[in-house]
Amino acid sequence: TIQEGVDAAHAAGGGEVWVAQGVYADNVNAGDADALEDGDDVCVVWLKDHVVLFGGFEGTEDNRIHRDPESFPTVIDGENTRRCIIADSSSPSVLDGFTVENGYEEAKPALGSGMYIKNSLSQSIYDCSIRENKTQGGVSNPGYPSYGGGIYTQYARVFIQNTKISANVCQGGKGYSFSNQF
């Protein structure tokens, strides 16, 4: 799984994780990563300190420069049941060359179904597509808001380059929403 690579790199003090083409839809419990601190933050990938995730590999490359995310798409799929990525890291982490899609978050309030980024001093997103993610604050929880269908950041510094954020849905109508930036 992608998470096994993230955990191994994190345990080693950081590093690169090369991810081969394919659709990844694992269940990972990120504990108390969100603002609710309810202990059950389920996602596909929990991105941690000093980890750099690269997608777009066929699986035979011996050098990162040979990857091609367009020809070998690497998809993190929330299957319309959970967040795709939670990034709760105080040190730099990177997401590069992925499609992040079908994330879903329904809570009081619902925040960031594609990516939820919290307490990050340096989160970078390069050459990604963040699409068709949905936050629902008021379905089971009438009166509660939702923010950041594609990306929600809280107490975070985020750098986004060459990334398409499209067709994400939330009550606030935003693909990207932020709160309390550094």
C-alpha positions, 0 to 999 in steps of 0.5 A, a space after each residue: 500500500 502507499 501507506 506502508 511506503 509512507 510509514 517506512 519513509 517516516 520511520 527512517 527520518 524521511 525519504 521518497 516513496 515511488 508509487 506505480 500506476 494504479 488505483 489506490 483505495 486503502 483504509 487508513 486510520 489517521 487517529 486525531 488528525 482533524 480538528 474534531 479530535 474524535 480518533 477516527 479520521 479515516 483516509 486513503 493516505 496519511 502523509 507524514 513529516 519529511 515524506 515525498 510521494 511521487 506518482 506516475 511510475 510504470 514500475 520499471 524505472 530506476 530513476 525518478 526522471 523517467 516517470 510519466 504521470 500522464 501515461 501511468 496515472 496514479 490515483 488515490 481514490 476515496 471511493 465516495 466514502 472517506 477522505 483521500 489524504 490527510 496531511 498532519 505534519 509539522 515538517 515538509 512533505 510533498 505530493 507529486 504526480 497524483 490524481 486525487 478523486 472521489 474523496 468524501 467527508 460528512 461531519 460537523 463541520 465537513 472539511 477537505 475531502 480530497 485533501 485535509 492539511 493541518 499544522 503543516 509548515 510546508 506542504 507542496 503539491 505538484 503536477 496533480 489533479 484534485 477532482 470530484 471530491 465532496 464535503 457534506 456538512 448538512 446531510 446527516 448534520 443539518 446546520 453544519 457547514 462544509 469547506 474545501 471539497 478539493 483541499 482544506 487547510 488549517 494552520 498550514 503553509 501550502 505551495 501548489 504548482 501545475 495542479 488542476 482543482 476541478 469539479 469538487 463540491 461542498 456547501 461553500 462552493 469552493 474547491 480550495 478553502 483555508 483557515 488560519 494560515 501561517 
